Amino acid sequence: MIRWITEQLGTAPANEVVGQTGLNLVDVRDLVDKGGNSVQAIRAKIDEGVKLLSAGLRTIVCCDYGISRSNAVAAGILARHDRIPFLDAVRMVQQRTGETEIKLEPLEAVRRALEGDARPTSNSSPTVLMTGGGGFIGTALRAHLADTTHVIAPSSNDVDIIKGATRLDMFAAECGAETMVHLANPRVYTSNVALGQTLSMLRNVLEVAASRRMRLIYLSGWEVFSGYAGELLVDENVPVLSKGPYGDAKLLAEELIQNFARTTNLNYTIVRSSPVYGAGSDRPKFIYNFAAKAKSGSKIVTHRYLNGDAALDLLHVDDLVNALARILNFPVNGLFHLGTGELTSTFEIAEFLVRTLQSKSEVTQANIESHVARIAMNISKSCAMLDWQPKINIWDGLTALIKNNSIGEHHEHG
């Protein structure tokens, strides 16, 4: 069970190595597997390991399971003995042991023991660490911030945040970011499995943000109100009522953030957005399905529920990223709603696309024997505190998509 980092240094669970001959142990079980270890205690373990290695002795760092305390201290020993940066030592430990999820509290304690409380020097422009930066909204936000903000957006290949917080923490340490914008979602985000993945990803993000004293901006959505049956203009004080895995995931994510803030020094802003559309995305799907049918002259079927037509408060991506940029620039915390405050029915959108595309498609309605949530976002707080207003109405936004040939090229069922 010994996992060798170098020929002379390894880690292991204590019960696998205690009592073996020919091994020299640095036993770190008297440290806690969370925050609270003193710098002096950590430094003593590091000094003990360095002394053994310098004498040419094979050294095993051991704790109960050989995962967090042992690997964190081993990285400190390696950094001090080989005179390499601590983050390089952590990478080597992870690569050689295969342990990707070393807890951040022991790692941070070891870093302090080696380096003190010094933080990376800030760039001349603000630095933001962004998850999901390659997605639809992330790409638009990075472009919007390009001239004013230094954005670090590691890909999922660089940092797979569902596998642990350590690599994300290393990126945060290297870039010295003051703020984290969390946009990443599971690729398939509407299943029960995705709900668990969403919370696991967020939990890792929260650990890094709290440990690094970074402000967190989290993009939630109108789906936290999807359990309501009827038409509502919702402000930040309306009780949440979710329905379905995606809405439940967003609701639980918000609760997790708020609970984390109660037990740590987390500084956060939660942004609830209405559905977002614009160039670079094929969502909401119905818009693109309707446009494809209009171009082919096929019949378009919209849905009429017991409480009326399906209707959405649709927000253009340019308006969303403008608001997010303002939130980044203003020291505002808490909860903010973004949208237009107005509902547009899917029937109206279908008819508009048929007229604009000069289509011969017939627009019909199918009756659905259930109720639907018709949620518009009350944006009064955002308008007042962010000096922000949505500028692109749905008809101008759809017209721009049509002119740019951004819709109507693909027809997907569902």
Buried (B, 14 or more C-beta within 10 A) or exposed (E): EBBBBBEBBBBBBBEEBBEEEEBBBBBBEEBEBEBEBEBEBBBEBBBBBBBBBEEEEBBBBBBBBBBBBBBBBBBBBBBBBBEBEBBBBBBBBBEBBEBEBBBBBBBBBBBBBBEEEEEEEEEEEBBBBBBBBBBBBBBBBBEBBEEEBBBBBBEEEEBBBBBBBBBBBBBBBEBBBBBBBBBBBBEEBEEEEBBBBBBBBBBBBBBBBBBBEBBBBBBBBBBBBBBBBEBBBBEBEBEBBBBEBBBBBBBBBBEBBEEBBEEBEBBBBBBBBBBBBBBEBBEBEBBBBBBBBBBEEBEBBBBBBEEBBBBBBBBBBBBBBBBBBBBBEEEBBEBBBBBBBBBBBBBBBBBBBBEBBEBEBEBEBEEEEEEBBBBBBBBEBBBEBBEBEBEBBBEEBBEBBBEEEBBBEEBEEE
